[in-house]
């Protein structure tokens, strides 16, 4: 099945799930931010993958605990055989998951564009991430809530924390004194 707004091109294919499980909205916890976030239903997530299927599995698993319906697009630029199997598992976990195959490995920017094209037009906001991102519970909900307080912002970025707990700079060179 092909997304209505998806571009065509050689070596470019979007795969949608054949069926979806029960709507994730039924499982959202009640929170003070929930009424604010109703405008963000669902949040889009684009994950760009290149030769890290184990990282992709962890990223997809972490999306299960966001407390918000998601529309997820995995852009696979590597033709790793495990990606297809994780795609089917992710559909069971998350519901609305799409796979965009880009075996030509067009680079991060073009892969993001391909992922964005696979989202429904009304999905807003959208999170773009590499496959090695593990989303803490509620992280996307918190980012979306922050966006509501900054109407002039076009993008926000989260704090990045390494597995050992260190905060990593997400811009420029590390600051040294």
C-alpha positions in Angstrom: 0.0 0.0 0.0 1.4 3.5 -0.9 0.8 6.7 1.1 -1.3 9.2 -0.9 1.2 12.1 -0.6 4.3 10.0 -1.1 6.7 10.8 -3.9 7.6 8.1 -6.5 11.1 7.4 -7.7 13.5 4.6 -8.6 14.4 2.5 -5.6 11.9 4.3 -3.4 9.0 2.4 -1.8 6.7 3.1 1.1 5.2 0.1 2.9 2.2 0.7 5.2 0.9 -1.9 7.7 -1.9 -4.1 6.4 -3.9 -3.7 9.6 -3.6 -1.8 12.8 -4.1 -2.8 16.4 -6.5 -1.0 18.7 -6.0 2.8 18.7 -3.2 3.9 20.9 -5.3 6.8 22.2 -7.2 4.3 24.4 -4.1 3.7 26.4 -3.0 7.3 27.1 -2.6 8.2 30.7 -4.5 11.2 32.1 -2.0 14.0 32.6 -2.3 17.8 33.1 -0.8 18.2 29.6 -3.3 15.9 27.9 -5.8 18.6 27.0 -3.0 20.8 25.6 -1.7 17.8 23.6 -5.1 16.9 22.0 -4.0 19.3 19.3 -1.0 17.0 18.7 -2.8 13.8 17.9 -0.7 12.0 16.7 2.9 13.1 16.9 5.0 12.1 13.9 8.3 10.3 14.3 10.8 9.8 11.5 13.6 7.4 12.3 16.4 7.2 9.8 18.2 3.8 9.8 21.5 2.8 8.3 23.1 -0.5 9.3 22.1 -0.5 13.0 19.2 -2.9 13.3 19.8 -3.5 17.0 19.7 0.2 17.7 16.5 0.5 15.6 14.8 -2.2 17.7 15.6 -0.3 20.9 14.4 3.0 19.4 11.1 1.4 18.4 10.7 -0.3 21.8 11.2 3.0 23.5 8.4 4.6 21.5 5.9 2.4 23.2 6.0 4.5 26.3 5.3 8.0 25.0 1.8 8.4 26.3 0.6 9.9 23.0 -0.5 8.3 19.7 2.3 8.3 17.2 2.6 8.0 13.4 6.1 6.4 12.9 8.1 6.3 9.7 11.2 4.2 9.5 13.4 5.1 6.6 15.7 2.2 5.9 18.8 3.2 3.8 20.6 -0.1 4.2 18.5 -3.1 3.2 19.3 -4.8 6.5 17.1 -8.0 6.6 16.2 -7.5 10.2 14.5 -4.1 9.5 11.5 -5.8 7.8 11.0 -8.1 10.8 11.2 -5.1 13.3 8.8 -3.2 11.1 6.2 -5.9 11.6 6.8 -6.1 15.4 6.6 -2.3 15.6 3.2 -2.3 13.9 2.0 -4.6 16.6 3.5 -2.4 19.3 2.6 1.1 17.9 -0.1 0.7 15.3 0.6 3.4 12.7 4.1 2.5 11.4 5.4 2.9 7.9 8.5 1.7 6.3 10.3 3.7 3.5 13.0 1.7 1.8 15.8 3.8 0.3 18.5 1.2 -0.6 20.4 3.9 -2.5 21.3 5.5 0.9 20.6 9.1 -0.2 22.0 10.7 3.0 20.3 11.9 6.1 18.5 15.0 4.7 17.0 13.1 1.7 16.0 10.2 4.0 14.3 12.7 6.3 12.4 14.2 3.3 11.3 10.7 2.2 10.1 10.0 5.7 8.2 13.3 5.9 6.5 12.5 2.6 5.2 9.3 4.1 3.5 11.0 7.0 -0.2 12.1 6.8 -0.4 15.8 6.0 -2.1 16.6 9.3 0.6 15.1 11.5 2.2 17.9 13.6 4.6 18.1 15.3 7.2 15.8 13.8 10.3 14.4 15.5 13.3 13.4 13.4 15.8 11.0 14.9 18.6 8.6 14.1 18.0 4.9 14.8 20.3 5.0 17.9 18.0 7.3 19.9 16.2 5.8 22.9 13.2 7.9 23.9 12.7 8.1 27.6 9.0 7.6 28.7 7.0 10.7 27.8 9.9 12.5 26.0 7.9 13.2 22.8 4.9 14.3 24.8 7.1 16.8 26.8 8.7 18.1 23.6 5.2 18.7 22.0 4.0 20.4 25.2 7.0 22.7 25.1 6.3 23.6 21.5 2.8 24.8 22.6 4.6 27.4 24.8 6.8 28.6 22.0 4.5 29.3 19.0 7.2 31.1 17.1 9.7 28.2 17.3 10.1 26.1 14.2 12.1 23.4 16.0 13.1 22.3 19.4 15.8 19.8 20.5 16.0 17.6 23.6 18.8 17.3 26.0 21.0 14.4 24.9 22.2 11.9 27.5 24.6 9.1 26.9 23.9 5.6 28.3 26.3 6.3 31.2 24.3 9.4 32.2 26.5 12.2 30.9 24.9 15.1 29.1 26.2 15.4 25.6 26.3 18.7 23.7 24.0 18.7 20.7 25.4 21.7 19.0 28.9 22.8 18.0 32.1 21.7 19.6 32.1 20.7 23.3 32.8 23.7 25.6 36.2 23.7 27.2 37.9 26.1 29.6 
